[in-house]
Amino acid sequence: MPGRASWWGAPIIKQKGIIEYTLSPYQTKAAPHWVRSYVFNFYRRVSAEAVYFVIPFGLGYGIYAWAKRHDAYQNSKAGHIASGAAHH
């Protein structure tokens, strides 16, 4: 096809206004520090907010565990005898 590129990136027609950017080798050496600082920053932020999700979760789990034990007791033979509902 005349006037078109044969495949992406093979310029047949002179193109204007295309700017190509590359990353400096000095910037690529800084990338390992991103990972390390991300991990420590993540830990710092989560530990500062932990009180807002650990305490409600612990309280909710405690209520759930108590209710499950209480329900199992009420549905047991001993629970029926203790409640006086053993004989109808």
Protein Blocks (a to p, Z undefined) as FASTA:
>chain_A
ZZiafbghiafbdcehiacddddfklmmmmmmmmmmmmmmmmmmmmmmmmmmmmmmmmmm
mmmmmmmmmmmmmmmmklmmmnopmbZZ
